[in-house]
Amino acid sequence: MVDVAEKEIMDNLTFKSDTVLSDVHLHCPNRRHLMVRLNAAGQPVFLSHFKLLWNTYNWVSEKNAKEATTEKEQQYKSRGELCDKDRNNPENEREVNIKGLEALLDDDGDLEVVRRRQDASDLEEKDLLRDRVCPVILIREEDGAFEDEEQEHTCSDVIKIEHTMATPLKDVGKQVWRGAFLLADYILSKWDMFRRCTVLELGAGTGITSIIMGTVAQRVYCTDVGEDLLAMCERNVALNKHLIEQGRSEIKVKELDWMQADFCADPEGPYRWSEAEIADLHDHCTVMMAADVFYDDDLTDALFRTLYRITHNLKNSCAVYLSIEKRLNFTLRHMDVTCEAYNHFRNTLNDLENLQDGKIKYTVEPIKLDFCQFLIYERTEQLELWKVIAEQLT
């Protein structure tokens, strides 16, 4: 229930010069979103449903896990084969498009467009639109509409995420970004590589990628910094607890500040690490990941220092997956469109690969984005996914 004060904030929401806005939600104009509360900073918090595009994607109970493993593997295999078939046979798509076009032509060969009559739901949707230009996610729902939609969804194909939007730069972790969706797609496409692994995510934000990873991995350490953000992340893990438990996995939300040399600067904080958890990470972690966190040079340097420090303390070799979206900006310094944050990321990645210390060898390779898409977003050409192998030499 949205109270009067929260409604006034929604009606008077303004975008300031330092506001950063994710456009993931703009690609879902027909999806319902509901402002559920205000966070500690007074920002509106929304609850969104992100539906997995694969309708055969499902998890099973512990009792049937053994029998279902083969079935689930076959579903993923079939899905992968279907994607490969469609990807490698453009003529099939062309044939379908031609047949579809012919069906729309009249006797004279002209395109015949059949317009759908407006129904009551269309008129109701128009009534909800605002006079000013705002992202669709800010549409206020009628009482009970969100609950009705929630009952329609099955538990196995919907990820529920609380998030904010139009935040200051320091709070961008509270939004949902395409890089997180890209990495989640890769996890779902290559799920067998991550099965029963121990995983560390750096800069998890809302936690959506850790939640997806939690459906296949044995244990996920979902980390970021800031009690307010971590509380939101922990809430999202709880909202999707049914997926994680059916995957027989565990997600631990922990604080990890890249600017600090220790795992948690505050030993009394609610998201501090125990000695047993640090030992478990060092003994068993074989996968690390970070999604869309390379937008500030100082933070990028800090992340790579943290990555270097942690991989040197691991007992096993580790695969690190990094997703990034190149964001182009016009700068007066260059008098041209540049992508300085991306360039710094690439330079730092090259430095890591060329690093020789006799203990770990880092190998860097780009990952082709030809894997299946499970979530609704625009997979733009600015998105990239990189794999770093940290191989223990001693």
C-alpha positions as CSV (number, residue, x, y, z in Angstrom):
1,M,0.0,0.0,0.0
2,V,1.5,3.3,-1.1
3,D,0.9,6.1,1.5
4,V,0.2,9.8,0.7
5,A,3.8,10.9,1.3
6,E,5.2,8.2,-1.1
7,K,2.6,9.2,-3.8
8,E,3.8,12.8,-3.6
9,I,7.4,11.7,-4.1
10,M,6.3,9.7,-7.2
11,D,4.4,12.7,-8.6
12,N,7.2,15.1,-8.0
13,L,10.2,12.9,-9.0
14,T,12.9,15.1,-10.6
15,F,16.0,14.2,-12.6
16,K,19.1,16.1,-11.5
17,S,22.3,16.8,-13.4
18,D,24.1,13.9,-11.6
19,T,21.2,11.4,-12.1
20,V,22.1,8.1,-13.7
21,L,19.3,6.0,-15.2
22,S,19.3,2.4,-16.4
23,D,17.2,1.8,-19.5
24,V,16.7,-1.9,-18.9
25,H,13.0,-1.4,-17.9
26,L,12.2,0.7,-20.9
27,H,12.2,-2.5,-23.0
28,C,9.3,-3.9,-21.0
29,P,6.5,-1.4,-21.6
30,N,3.8,-3.9,-20.9
31,R,5.2,-5.2,-17.6
32,R,3.7,-4.0,-14.3
33,H,5.9,-2.4,-11.7
34,L,5.0,-1.3,-8.2
35,M,6.7,1.1,-5.9
36,V,6.8,-0.9,-2.6
37,R,8.6,1.4,-0.2
38,L,11.1,4.2,0.3
39,N,14.7,3.1,1.2
40,A,16.9,4.7,3.9
41,A,18.0,7.4,1.5
42,G,14.4,8.3,0.7
43,Q,14.5,6.8,-2.9
44,P,11.5,5.0,-4.3
45,V,12.0,1.2,-4.4
46,F,10.2,-0.8,-7.1
47,L,9.6,-4.5,-7.3
48,S,9.9,-5.8,-10.9
49,H,9.3,-9.3,-12.3
50,F,11.9,-10.4,-14.9
51,K,10.5,-13.4,-16.8
52,L,12.9,-16.1,-18.2
53,L,12.2,-16.5,-21.9
54,W,12.7,-20.3,-21.7
55,N,9.4,-21.8,-20.7
56,T,11.0,-25.2,-20.0
57,Y,13.3,-23.8,-17.4
58,N,12.4,-25.4,-14.1
59,W,13.9,-26.7,-11.0
60,V,12.8,-29.7,-8.9
61,S,12.6,-30.8,-5.3
62,E,15.4,-32.6,-3.5
63,K,13.4,-35.8,-3.6
64,N,13.4,-35.9,-7.4
65,A,16.8,-34.3,-8.0
66,K,18.6,-37.4,-9.1
67,E,15.9,-38.3,-11.7
68,A,15.5,-34.7,-12.9
69,T,19.2,-34.1,-13.4
70,T,19.2,-36.0,-16.7
71,E,15.9,-34.4,-17.7
72,K,17.2,-30.9,-16.9
73,E,20.5,-31.6,-18.8
74,Q,18.4,-32.7,-21.8
75,Q,16.3,-29.5,-21.7
76,Y,19.4,-27.3,-21.6
77,K,21.0,-29.4,-24.4
78,S,17.9,-29.2,-26.5
79,R,17.7,-25.5,-26.0
80,G,21.3,-25.1,-27.0
81,E,20.9,-27.2,-30.1
82,L,17.9,-25.2,-31.1
83,C,19.8,-21.9,-30.6
84,D,22.7,-23.3,-32.7
85,K,20.4,-24.5,-35.4
86,D,18.6,-21.1,-35.7
87,R,21.9,-19.3,-35.5
88,N,23.6,-21.3,-38.2
89,N,20.7,-21.4,-40.6
90,P,19.8,-17.9,-41.6
91,E,17.8,-19.3,-44.6
92,N,15.3,-20.7,-42.2
93,E,14.6,-17.3,-40.7
94,R,14.5,-15.8,-44.2
95,E,12.0,-18.4,-45.3
96,V,9.7,-17.8,-42.3
97,N,9.9,-14.1,-42.8
98,I,9.0,-14.4,-46.5
99,K,6.0,-16.6,-45.8
100,G,4.9,-14.3,-43.0
101,L,5.1,-11.3,-45.4
102,E,3.1,-13.1,-48.1
103,A,0.4,-13.8,-45.7
104,L,-0.1,-10.1,-45.2
105,L,-0.4,-9.2,-48.9
106,D,-3.8,-8.7,-50.6
107,D,-4.7,-9.9,-54.1
108,D,-2.9,-7.0,-55.8
109,G,0.3,-7.6,-53.8
110,D,-0.2,-4.6,-51.5
111,L,0.5,-4.8,-47.8
112,E,-2.8,-5.3,-45.9
113,V,-2.6,-4.1,-42.3
114,V,-5.3,-5.3,-40.0
115,R,-5.7,-3.0,-37.0
116,R,-6.7,-4.5,-33.7
117,R,-9.7,-2.9,-32.1
118,Q,-9.0,-1.1,-28.8
119,D,-10.3,-3.0,-25.8
120,A,-11.0,-1.8,-22.2
121,S,-7.5,-2.7,-21.0
122,D,-6.0,-0.3,-23.7
123,L,-8.1,2.6,-22.5
124,E,-7.3,1.8,-18.9
125,E,-3.6,1.9,-19.7
126,K,-3.9,5.2,-21.4
127,D,-5.6,6.6,-18.3
128,L,-2.5,5.6,-16.2
129,L,0.0,7.4,-18.4
130,R,1.5,10.6,-17.0
131,D,1.3,14.0,-18.7
132,R,5.1,14.5,-18.3
133,V,7.7,12.3,-19.9
134,C,8.7,9.6,-17.5
135,P,10.0,6.0,-17.7
136,V,7.2,3.4,-17.9
137,I,8.3,1.9,-14.6
138,L,6.9,4.9,-12.8
139,I,3.3,4.2,-13.8
140,R,1.2,3.8,-10.6
141,E,-0.8,0.6,-10.5
142,E,-4.4,0.2,-9.3
143,D,-4.7,-1.5,-5.9
144,G,-4.4,-5.2,-6.2
145,A,-3.3,-5.3,-9.8
146,F,0.3,-6.3,-8.9
147,E,-0.9,-9.1,-6.6
148,D,-3.1,-10.5,-9.4
149,E,-0.2,-10.6,-11.8
150,E,2.0,-12.3,-9.2
151,Q,-0.4,-15.1,-8.9
152,E,-0.4,-15.7,-12.6
153,H,3.4,-16.3,-12.8
154,T,4.9,-19.7,-12.0
155,C,7.7,-19.8,-9.5
156,S,10.3,-21.3,-11.8
157,D,10.4,-18.7,-14.6
158,V,10.2,-15.4,-12.8
159,I,13.0,-13.5,-11.0
160,K,11.6,-10.9,-8.6
161,I,14.0,-7.9,-7.9
162,E,13.6,-4.8,-5.7
163,H,15.5,-1.9,-7.1
164,T,15.6,1.9,-7.5
165,M,16.1,4.0,-10.6
166,A,17.3,7.5,-11.6
167,T,19.9,7.4,-8.8
168,P,23.0,9.5,-8.1
169,L,26.2,8.0,-9.4
170,K,27.1,6.6,-5.9
171,D,23.9,4.6,-5.8
172,V,24.0,3.0,-9.3
173,G,24.3,-0.4,-7.7
174,K,20.7,-0.2,-6.7
175,Q,19.6,-0.2,-10.3
176,V,19.5,-3.2,-12.8
177,W,21.9,-3.0,-15.7
178,R,22.3,-4.8,-19.0
179,G,25.7,-6.2,-18.1
180,A,24.1,-8.2,-15.2
181,F,21.5,-9.6,-17.6
182,L,24.3,-10.5,-20.1
183,L,26.3,-12.4,-17.5
184,A,23.1,-14.1,-16.2
185,D,22.4,-15.3,-19.8
186,Y,25.8,-16.8,-20.0
187,I,25.3,-18.6,-16.7
188,L,22.0,-20.1,-17.9
189,S,23.5,-21.0,-21.2
190,K,26.6,-22.7,-19.8
191,W,25.0,-23.8,-16.5
192,D,26.9,-27.1,-16.4
193,M,30.2,-25.3,-16.1
194,F,29.1,-23.7,-12.8
195,R,27.2,-26.6,-11.3
196,R,28.2,-27.2,-7.6
197,C,30.9,-24.4,-7.7
198,T,31.7,-21.9,-5.0
199,V,31.4,-18.5,-6.5
200,L,32.3,-14.9,-5.5
201,E,30.6,-11.9,-7.1
202,L,32.2,-8.5,-6.8
203,G,29.9,-5.5,-6.9
204,A,26.7,-7.5,-7.0
205,G,24.3,-4.5,-6.7
206,T,20.7,-5.8,-6.5
207,G,22.0,-9.4,-6.6
208,I,20.3,-10.5,-9.8
209,T,23.4,-12.3,-11.2
210,S,24.2,-14.0,-7.9
211,I,20.6,-15.2,-7.7
212,I,20.8,-16.7,-11.2
213,M,24.1,-18.2,-10.3
214,G,22.5,-19.5,-7.1
215,T,20.2,-21.8,-9.1
216,V,23.2,-23.9,-10.3
217,A,26.2,-23.2,-8.0
218,Q,26.7,-24.8,-4.6
219,R,27.5,-21.6,-2.8
220,V,27.6,-17.9,-3.9
221,Y,29.2,-15.1,-1.9
222,C,27.3,-12.0,-3.1
223,T,29.3,-9.0,-2.2
224,D,29.1,-5.2,-2.4
225,V,29.5,-2.2,0.0
226,G,27.0,-0.1,1.9
227,E,24.5,-1.4,4.4
228,D,21.5,0.0,2.6
229,L,22.5,-1.7,-0.7
230,L,23.3,-4.9,1.0
231,A,20.0,-4.9,2.8
232,M,18.3,-4.6,-0.6
233,C,20.4,-7.4,-2.0
234,E,19.5,-9.6,0.9
235,R,15.8,-8.8,0.4
236,N,16.1,-9.9,-3.3
237,V,17.8,-13.2,-2.3
238,A,14.8,-13.8,0.1
239,L,12.3,-13.0,-2.6
240,N,13.8,-15.7,-4.8
241,K,14.5,-18.2,-2.0
242,H,12.4,-20.9,-3.7
243,L,14.7,-20.9,-6.8
244,I,17.8,-21.1,-4.7
245,E,16.6,-23.8,-2.4
246,Q,15.3,-25.9,-5.2
247,G,18.7,-25.6,-6.8
248,R,20.1,-26.9,-3.5
249,S,22.3,-23.8,-3.3
250,E,23.2,-21.1,-0.8
251,I,23.7,-17.4,-1.2
252,K,25.6,-15.4,1.4
253,V,25.3,-11.6,1.2
254,K,28.6,-10.1,2.5
255,E,30.3,-6.7,2.5
256,L,33.5,-6.4,0.5
257,D,35.0,-3.0,0.0
258,W,37.6,-2.9,-2.8
259,M,39.2,0.1,-1.1
260,Q,40.0,-2.0,2.0
261,A,42.7,-4.6,2.3
262,D,40.5,-6.8,4.5
263,F,37.2,-8.6,3.8
264,C,35.2,-6.3,6.0
265,A,36.3,-3.1,7.6
266,D,33.6,-3.2,10.3
267,P,34.0,-6.3,12.4
268,E,30.6,-5.6,14.1
269,G,28.7,-5.0,10.8
270,P,25.7,-7.1,9.9
271,Y,27.4,-8.3,6.7
272,R,30.8,-9.1,8.1
273,W,32.7,-12.3,7.2
274,S,33.4,-15.0,9.7
275,E,36.8,-16.7,9.7
276,A,35.1,-19.9,8.5
277,E,33.6,-18.2,5.5
278,I,36.9,-16.6,4.5
279,A,38.6,-20.0,4.8
280,D,35.8,-21.6,2.8
281,L,36.2,-19.0,0.0
282,H,40.0,-19.5,-0.1
283,D,39.7,-23.3,-0.1
284,H,36.8,-23.8,-2.6
285,C,36.2,-20.8,-4.8
286,T,36.8,-21.5,-8.5
287,V,34.6,-18.8,-10.1
288,M,34.6,-15.1,-9.7
289,M,32.4,-12.6,-11.5
290,A,31.6,-8.9,-11.8
291,A,28.9,-7.3,-14.0
292,D,28.9,-3.7,-15.3
293,V,31.0,-2.2,-12.5
294,F,33.7,-0.5,-14.7
295,Y,32.5,3.1,-14.9
296,D,35.1,4.8,-12.7
297,D,38.9,4.6,-13.1
298,D,39.6,4.5,-9.3
299,L,37.0,1.8,-8.7
300,T,38.3,-0.2,-11.7
301,D,41.8,-0.1,-10.2
302,A,40.5,-1.1,-6.8
303,L,38.6,-4.0,-8.2
304,F,41.6,-5.4,-10.0
305,R,43.7,-5.0,-6.8
306,T,41.0,-7.0,-5.0
307,L,40.9,-9.6,-7.7
308,Y,44.7,-10.0,-7.6
309,R,44.7,-10.2,-3.8
310,I,41.9,-12.8,-3.6
311,T,43.2,-15.0,-6.4
312,H,46.6,-15.2,-4.8
313,N,45.0,-16.6,-1.6
314,L,42.9,-19.3,-3.4
315,K,44.0,-22.9,-3.3
316,N,42.7,-23.6,-6.8
317,S,42.8,-22.0,-10.2
318,C,39.9,-19.7,-10.8
319,A,37.9,-18.4,-13.8
320,V,36.8,-14.8,-13.6
321,Y,33.9,-13.5,-15.8
322,L,33.7,-9.7,-16.4
323,S,30.8,-8.1,-18.3
324,I,31.0,-4.5,-19.4
325,E,28.9,-2.1,-21.5
326,K,30.9,0.6,-23.4
327,R,29.3,4.0,-22.7
328,L,30.2,6.6,-25.3
329,N,30.5,10.3,-24.2
330,F,31.5,13.5,-25.9
331,T,34.4,15.1,-24.1
332,L,35.8,18.7,-24.5
333,R,39.3,17.4,-23.7
334,H,39.2,15.2,-26.8
335,M,36.6,17.1,-28.8
336,D,35.3,13.7,-29.8
337,V,33.2,10.8,-28.7
338,T,35.2,8.6,-26.4
339,C,34.8,5.8,-23.9
340,E,37.4,6.5,-21.3
341,A,36.1,4.2,-18.6
342,Y,36.2,1.3,-21.1
343,N,39.6,2.2,-22.4
344,H,40.9,2.2,-18.8
345,F,39.3,-1.2,-18.2
346,R,41.0,-2.7,-21.3
347,N,44.4,-1.2,-20.3
348,T,44.1,-2.6,-16.8
349,L,43.0,-6.0,-18.2
350,N,46.1,-6.1,-20.4
351,D,48.3,-5.2,-17.5
352,L,46.9,-8.1,-15.5
353,E,47.6,-10.5,-18.3
354,N,51.1,-9.3,-18.7
355,L,51.8,-9.5,-15.0
356,Q,54.4,-12.1,-14.1
357,D,55.0,-12.9,-10.4
358,G,55.8,-16.6,-10.6
359,K,52.8,-17.6,-8.6
360,I,49.8,-17.0,-10.9
361,K,49.4,-16.8,-14.6
362,Y,46.5,-14.7,-15.9
363,T,45.1,-15.5,-19.3
364,V,42.5,-13.1,-20.9
365,E,40.0,-14.0,-23.7
366,P,36.8,-12.4,-25.0
367,I,33.6,-14.5,-25.0
368,K,31.5,-14.4,-28.1
369,L,27.9,-13.2,-27.4
370,D,26.3,-15.9,-29.5
371,F,24.7,-17.8,-26.6
372,C,21.0,-17.8,-25.9
373,Q,19.1,-14.9,-24.4
374,F,16.9,-15.8,-21.5
375,L,16.0,-12.3,-20.2
376,I,14.3,-9.4,-21.8
377,Y,16.8,-6.6,-22.6
378,E,18.6,-5.2,-25.7
379,R,21.8,-7.0,-26.3
380,T,23.6,-4.1,-27.9
381,E,26.9,-4.1,-29.7
382,Q,28.4,-2.1,-26.8
383,L,28.1,-5.1,-24.5
384,E,31.2,-7.3,-23.9
385,L,32.0,-10.4,-21.8
386,W,35.6,-11.3,-20.8
387,K,37.0,-14.4,-19.2
388,V,40.2,-14.3,-17.1
389,I,41.8,-17.6,-16.1
390,A,43.9,-17.2,-12.9
391,E,46.1,-20.3,-13.1
392,Q,48.0,-21.3,-9.9
393,L,51.6,-22.1,-10.8
394,T,52.9,-23.1,-7.4
